[in-house]
Amino acid sequence: MTWTVTSVVILVGGAATYAITRSDPGDSSSVDLAKAPSPTAVSAKAKAGDAPADARADAQTPQPSPTPSQKSFDLGPALAPVTALFGDNRMSVAMLDVESGALATYGHDAFDTASVVKVDILATLLLQAQDQGRTLTTEERAQSAAMIQKSDNDSTSALWTRIGSAPGLDAANERLGLLQTRGGHGTVWGITQTTAEDQIRLLQSVFGDKSPLSGASRTYIQDLMRHVVGSQTWGVSAASDSGTTALKNGWLKRTQTEKWDVNSIGRIEHGGRVYLMAVLLNGCSTQEVGISIVEQASRASATAFSRKLGETSDS
């Protein structure tokens, strides 16, 4: 069973009301507006599975996520062949070289998160559980696994309510070091606003050693992100040439414009280096076009950044 995200915009009395609906290809009675694709080429076929959760804080003193301080490498020239095909699309890309801390970026706009916010929701849930000195319940573990591995929307909505919706997310993000992310209004988690650089900060909290999240919490999120269902392994994984990719993708269709938001965040390995990467894109004519652009941008960015880092190391 594959779950997908669709944003429905309904005009009520001149005001726009947003709702998140689900699409389940296995249920003919559901509204199938955003069926997850099965790309012909993906970097890995990950299997979904249960993972143990332990939200108790370990002996390490929690620390805020670090923020790269050096000037970022401009990915604009490397992405020119991709952006030339954009039309009305907007895109932002950010990459962090884990070893050196070097950052590469393109664009700084804010975007709808769509389902990439699910990583943030899980990080918030685990941080709150740590504060309460408890582990996740059996129900929370099941919902967390479905949310990350299958992108299940019902589980996400339940956990969104559990963490206190936008106020809970925003409070956790202050501790996680996110500077430009704001939770969606009411029950609409999919229109949480974020930037590519903030998604790198989130990934640092998940994959880095300096984090308010305990080691057990970080390991739990990492494991789920490494085992998303095979039909959702597209995106930044296209730039990975070795090792295991951990990622979460998001896709959302606007009813008014009939345009797609397509996002991908995760940890990849390229050219012997480990990167944290975020690609945010909107204004796509179809989901498949969006996926293609995200993957082209991922490959071009990784190639250019790796070359730049190699030149820096040689000099």
C-alpha positions in Angstrom: 0.0 0.0 0.0 1.4 3.4 -1.0 0.4 6.7 0.5 0.8 10.0 -1.2 0.2 13.7 -0.3 -2.2 15.9 -2.2 -3.0 19.5 -1.3 -6.5 20.5 -2.1 -7.5 24.1 -2.2 -11.2 24.9 -1.7 -12.5 28.5 -2.1 -15.0 29.2 0.6 -16.6 32.7 0.6 -13.6 34.1 -1.2 -11.0 32.7 1.2 -8.8 29.7 0.5 -9.2 26.8 2.8 -6.6 24.0 2.6 -7.1 20.4 3.3 -4.8 17.4 3.1 -6.3 14.3 1.5 -4.9 10.9 1.0 -4.5 8.7 -2.1 -4.4 5.0 -1.8 -4.0 3.1 -5.1 -5.2 -0.1 -3.4 -8.6 1.3 -2.5 -10.9 2.2 -5.4 -13.0 4.3 -3.1 -10.2 6.8 -2.3 -9.5 10.0 -4.2 -6.4 9.1 -6.4 -4.9 12.5 -7.2 -1.2 12.0 -6.5 -0.2 8.5 -7.1 3.3 7.8 -6.2 5.5 7.1 -9.3 7.7 4.0 -9.9 10.7 5.6 -11.5 12.7 3.3 -13.8 16.0 4.2 -12.2 16.4 4.5 -8.4 19.5 4.3 -6.4 18.3 1.5 -4.1 15.2 -0.5 -3.3 14.7 0.0 0.3 12.3 -2.3 2.2 9.9 -1.1 4.9 10.4 -2.6 8.3 9.8 -2.0 12.0 12.5 -0.3 14.0 12.9 0.0 17.7 12.3 3.4 19.2 14.0 4.7 22.3 13.4 8.4 23.0 15.3 8.5 26.3 18.1 11.0 26.5 21.5 9.5 26.6 24.5 10.6 28.7 25.5 13.2 26.1 24.5 16.8 26.9 22.0 18.0 24.3 23.4 20.8 22.0 21.8 22.9 19.3 22.5 21.9 15.8 25.5 23.7 14.3 25.1 26.3 11.6 27.8 26.5 8.8 29.5 29.9 9.2 31.7 30.0 6.1 30.6 31.4 2.8 28.7 28.9 0.8 29.7 27.7 -2.7 27.4 29.0 -5.4 25.7 26.1 -7.2 24.1 28.5 -9.8 26.5 27.9 -12.7 26.3 24.1 -12.2 22.5 24.2 -12.2 22.2 26.6 -15.2 21.3 23.7 -17.6 18.6 22.6 -15.3 17.2 26.0 -14.4 17.1 26.9 -18.1 14.2 24.4 -18.5 12.3 25.8 -15.5 9.6 28.0 -17.0 7.6 29.0 -14.0 9.3 26.7 -11.6 11.2 27.8 -8.5 14.0 25.8 -6.9 16.4 25.9 -4.0 19.2 23.5 -3.2 21.6 23.2 -0.2 24.4 20.7 0.3 26.7 20.2 3.3 29.9 18.3 3.2 29.8 16.4 6.5 33.6 16.2 7.0 34.6 19.7 6.2 31.4 21.6 7.1 31.5 23.3 3.7 28.1 24.4 2.4 26.9 24.8 -1.2 23.6 26.6 -2.0 21.3 27.8 -4.8 18.3 30.0 -4.0 17.1 31.1 -0.6 13.3 31.2 -1.0 10.8 29.6 1.4 8.8 26.6 0.1 5.9 24.3 1.2 7.4 21.3 2.8 4.8 18.8 1.7 5.8 15.5 3.2 9.4 16.3 4.0 8.0 17.9 7.2 7.4 14.4 8.5 11.1 14.1 9.5 10.6 17.3 11.5 7.4 16.0 13.1 9.2 12.8 14.2 12.2 14.8 15.5 9.7 16.9 17.5 7.9 13.9 18.9 11.2 12.3 20.0 12.5 15.5 21.6 9.2 15.9 23.5 9.4 12.3 24.7 13.0 12.9 25.8 11.8 15.8 27.9 9.2 13.6 29.5 11.7 10.9 30.2 9.8 8.2 28.3 10.1 6.0 25.2 7.6 6.1 22.4 4.4 4.1 22.8 3.7 1.1 20.6 1.1 3.3 18.7 3.6 6.1 18.3 6.2 3.7 16.9 3.7 2.3 14.4 2.6 5.7 13.3 6.2 7.0 13.0 7.2 4.0 10.9 4.2 4.5 8.6 4.8 8.2 8.4 8.4 8.0 7.3 8.6 4.7 5.4 5.3 4.9 3.6 4.5 8.6 3.9 1.2 7.7 5.5 -0.9 10.9 6.0 -3.3 9.6 8.6 -0.4 8.6 10.8 1.1 12.0 10.2 -2.0 13.9 11.1 -2.3 11.9 14.4 1.3 12.7 15.3 0.9 16.4 14.2 -1.9 16.7 16.8 0.2 14.7 19.4 3.1 17.2 19.2 0.8 20.2 19.5 0.6 21.1 15.8 2.5 24.2 14.6 3.3 25.6 18.1 4.9 22.3 19.1 6.9 22.0 15.9 8.0 25.6 16.1 9.1 25.3 19.7 11.2 22.1 18.9 12.7 23.8 15.8 14.1 26.6 18.0 16.0 23.9 19.9 17.0 22.1 16.7 18.5 25.3 15.2 16.0 25.8 12.4 15.8 29.5 11.6 13.3 29.8 8.7 10.7 27.1 9.2 7.1 27.8 10.4 4.5 25.2 11.0 1.4 25.0 8.8 -1.9 26.5 10.1 -4.3 24.3 11.9 -4.2 20.7 10.7 -2.4 21.4 7.5 1.1 20.2 8.2 1.9 19.9 4.5 2.1 23.7 4.0 4.7 24.2 6.7 7.1 26.7 5.2 10.9 26.0 5.1 14.1 26.7 3.2 16.7 24.3 1.8 19.3 25.6 4.3 16.9 24.9 7.2 16.4 21.4 6.0 20.2 21.0 6.2 20.0 22.1 9.8 17.3 19.6 10.5 19.4 16.8 8.8 22.4 17.9 11.0 20.2 17.3 14.0 19.4 13.8 12.7 22.8 12.7 11.4 25.2 14.8 13.4 26.7 14.2 16.8 25.9 17.7 18.1 22.1 17.6 18.5 19.4 18.1 21.1 18.2 14.6 20.0 19.7 11.7 21.9 21.8 9.1 20.1 18.9 6.6 20.3 16.5 9.1 18.8 18.9 10.0 16.0 19.5 6.3 15.2 15.7 5.7 15.1 15.0 8.4 12.6 18.0 7.4 10.5 16.9 3.8 10.3 13.4 4.8 9.1 14.8 7.1 6.5 17.1 4.3 5.2 14.1 2.0 4.7 11.4 3.9 2.9 9.3 1.9 0.4 10.9 1.3 -2.9 8.5 3.6 -4.9 9.7 6.5 -2.8 13.5 6.1 -3.2 13.7 8.8 -5.9 15.1 12.3 -5.4 18.5 13.1 -3.8 19.3 9.4 -4.1 20.0 10.0 -7.8 23.3 11.8 -6.8 24.5 8.9 -4.6 27.1 6.7 -6.1 27.9 4.4 -3.2 26.8 3.5 0.3 23.3 3.7 1.8 21.0 6.6 1.1 18.6 7.9 3.8 15.9 10.2 2.6 12.4 11.6 2.8 10.5 13.0 -0.2 7.5 15.2 -0.5 5.0 15.9 -3.3 1.9 18.1 -3.3 -0.5 19.3 -6.1 -2.2 22.6 -5.9 -5.8 22.4 -7.2 -6.0 26.1 -8.2 -2.8 26.1 -10.3 -2.6 22.3 -11.0 1.1 22.7 -10.4 3.2 20.4 -8.3 5.6 20.9 -5.4 8.3 18.2 -5.3 10.9 18.0 -2.6 13.7 15.7 -1.4 16.0 15.7 1.6 18.5 13.2 2.9 22.0 11.8 3.4 24.0 10.6 0.3 27.5 9.5 -0.5 29.2 10.8 -3.6 32.8 10.6 -4.7 33.9 9.3 -1.4 32.3 12.1 0.6 29.2 12.1 2.7 26.7 15.0 2.1 23.5 16.2 3.6 21.3 17.5 0.8 18.0 19.3 0.3 16.2 20.1 -3.0 13.0 22.1 -2.9 11.0 22.7 -6.1 7.6 24.1 -7.0 5.6 25.0 -10.1 6.0 21.7 -11.9 3.5 20.7 -14.6 3.5 17.1 -13.4 4.9 15.1 -10.5 7.1 13.1 -12.9 8.6 16.3 -14.3 9.3 17.5 -10.8 11.1 14.3 -9.9 13.2 14.5 -13.0 14.2 18.1 -12.2 15.0 17.3 -8.6 17.2 14.3 -9.7 19.0 16.3 -12.4 19.6 19.1 -9.9 20.9 16.6 -7.3 23.4 15.0 -9.7 24.6 18.4 -11.1 25.0 19.8 -7.6 26.9 16.8 -6.2 29.2 16.7 -9.2 30.1 20.4 -9.0 30.5 20.5 -5.3 32.7 17.4 -5.2 34.9 18.9 -7.9 35.2 22.2 -6.0 36.1 20.4 -2.7 38.6 18.3 -4.6 40.2 21.5 -6.0 40.3 23.0 -2.5 42.0 19.9 -1.1 44.6 19.9 -3.8 45.5 23.5 -3.4 
